[in-house]
């Protein structure tokens, strides 16, 4: 799994779990739900930070610092990585959607 795909999944889980935590807090405040969503949100938050730092060649220092914003940091990083290809020397689509390998294997006996 690529780092960007991991970041996408973790960012979605981070934002969704935070929204569910707030919804639970404002409505029934079920302790079992908080006990499940809290660690899930915390883990997704840490995965977003770690994955963003793994993307160092494709991210600026400011983008890496955006990853530490709780709840939406992953979404901010994805927005930056997708919009600013000049920082990485690659196009936005190649960072977010890497092309499959097109390497060909030639036989040592080919003419």
N, C-alpha and C positions, 0 to 999 in steps of 0.2 A: 504494500500500500504506500502510495507517495505521501510525502509530508503535507502537501497542499490538501490532499483528500482527507488525511487525518485531521488537519486543521478545520476543514469544512464541517466534518462530523462533530468534532469537539465544540466548535463555535455554536452549532445548532443546539447541541445538548445543553451547553452552558446557558444560552439565552432562554431556551424552553424550560429548563429546570428552575431558573430564577423566576420566570413568570408564574410557574406553578407554585413555587414557594410563596410568592406574594399573594396569589389567589387563595391559597390555603390559609395564610395568615389573616386575610381580610374576611374570610367566610367562616368555615367550621373549625379551623385550627386543629386538625387531626394530628396527634402526635406520631402515629405510625407513618403517616405520609411525610411529615417533616423529617423523621428519622431515616427515611429512604431517599428523599430528594436532596437533603443537605449534603450528605457525602457524595452523591452523584454530581451535584453542582460543583463541589469543591474539587473533585477529581477532574471534571471537564475543564475547570478553570486552570488547573495545573498543567493539563495536557496542552491547552491553548498556549500557555506561556512557553513550555518546553519546545513545542513544535515550531513556534514562531522563531525562537532562537536557533533552531536547526535550519531555518530558511535564511540564514544570515546573508549569503550572497545575493538573495533576491529581495532583501528588506533593508530599509534604512534604519538608522539608530532610533529615529522617532517612531517608526512603525513598530519596532520591537518594544518600545515603551508603551505603546497603545495596548499591547497585549495584556498589560497588568490592570486595565480598567475592568472591574468586576462586572459580569453580566453581558457586556457588549464588546469586550476587548477583542474577542475572536472575530466578530463581525467587522470591526474597524480595521483589523489587520487584513482580512480578506478583501475589503474595499480598497485598501492601499495597494496591496499586491496586484490586484486586478487593474488598477487605474494608472500606475506609475511604472511603465516598462523601462523608462530611461535609467532608473536606478539599478536595474538588474542587467541591462544590456540585452534583454529578451523582450519579446512581445507579450502583451498581457495574456493573450490566448495560449501562448506556449507555457506560461507559468501556471495558469489555472487548468489547462487541458493539454498536457504534454503529448506530443505526437508519438505513435508507436515506432519502435525501432524499424528502420528501413534498410539496415545493413544486410548485404548479401554475402553469402559464402561462395567463393569461387573455388572450384576444384583445382588442385595443384597441377592437374593434367590438362587443363583447358588451353586451347591454342592461343 
